[in-house]
């Protein structure tokens, strides 16, 4: 039991990032899928709408729970938010571009392509958050 606790402590950040990453992905899909399948919006537009909501959710959860950043003063939040959104813009643009080409242009399945691109986005977002946004001084 002690070994398990030690492992959980050692990998706490990665585990929590994974948990909140799954929740952020769920939020993203809860917006993307209806936009794509019910409202018949292009995949790239559906993704852009879902991205905005998911990034807001991710920031509000990653800041305190994953990266243990508890200073909510404007002086602390604004630089983190700008860097966080900036990192997410890069991965969001990449994801949207992939969906545009594969789904909007090539007519591949938008549901499956979203799943495939999500894996890439989660990895890129973790690296950006860890190295650029919430790094320890």
N, C-alpha and C positions, 0 to 999 in steps of 0.2 A: 504494500500500500504506500509506503514511503517513496519507493522508486516511482510510482505513478504520480504522486504529488510533485516530486522533483521534476519529472518530465513536463507536467502541466505548467509548473512555474517557469521552466526553461523556455517552453514554446507558447506561453500565454498569449503574446502579441499575435503570433501567426494564427493560432487557433481562433482568437477573437476576430481577427481580420477575416478569416474564412467564414465564420458565423455571420458577421455583419455584411460580408460580401455576398453571401447567399441571400440574405434579406434584401440587400440593395438590388441584386439581380431580380428577385421576385417583384419588387416595386417596379423596376424597369419593364419587366415582362407584363405586369398588370396594366401598364399604360400602352406599351408597344403592340401587344397582340390585338386588343380591341381596335386600336387605330388602324392596323393593317388589315385585319380580317372582317371587322364589322363596318368600319367607316370607309374602308377601301382607300385609305391614304397610301401614297407611295411608301415603300419601306424606309427610304432615307428620311422622309418627313416624319413618319411614325417614330423612327429612332431618335430624331432630334427632340421631339416632344417628350419622349420617355427619358431621354438623357437629362433634361433640365430637372425633372422631378427626382430622378435617381441621384443626381449629384447633390441636390439639397439634402436628401435623406442620408446619403453617405457622409457628408460633412458633419451633420448633426449627431451621427452615431460614432463615426471614427474618431473624431476629436476627443471626446471624453473617455469612451470605452476601450478603444483599441490603442490609441497612442498616448493616453493618460495626460492630455492637455486640458487642464481645468480652468484656465484663465479665460473668462468670457468678457473681459474688458474690450472695448473697441480697439485699443492699442494692440492687443494680442490677436483678436479675431480677424480683423481686416487683412493683415498680411497673410495669415494662415488661409483665409478664405480665397484670397486672390491666387496664392500659390496652388491651393487645392484645386480650384476651378481651372487654373491654367494647365495643370497636369492632366486634368480630366478632359480639357478641350482637345489636347493632342490625341488621346486614346479615343475620344468621342468622334473626332473627325476621321480618324482611321477606320473606326467601326462603320460610320455612316458611309464613307467612301466604298468600303468593301460591300456593304449592303446595296448601295446604289448600283455598283457594277454587276454584282451577282444576281440580285433580285430584280431591280428596276430595269436593267438593261438586258440581262441574260435570261430572265424569268425563272431563275432557280427558286426553290422553295424558301420563302421568307422566314418561316418558322424555324427550319433547320439551320439556315445560315445565321440567324440570330444566336442560336445555341453555340454554334462553332465560333463565331466572333466573340462571344462573351468570355470564353476561356482566355483568349488573347488579351482582352481588355482587363480582366481581373488581375492578371500577372503584371501588366504595364502599370496599372493603377497602384498596386501594392509597392512596386519599386519607386514610383514617383512620390507616393505619400511618405514612405520610409526615408528616402534619401533627400527629398527636397522640402517637404511641407512640415512634418512633425518631428524632424530630427532633434536629437538631444544635443544641447550645446556643450 
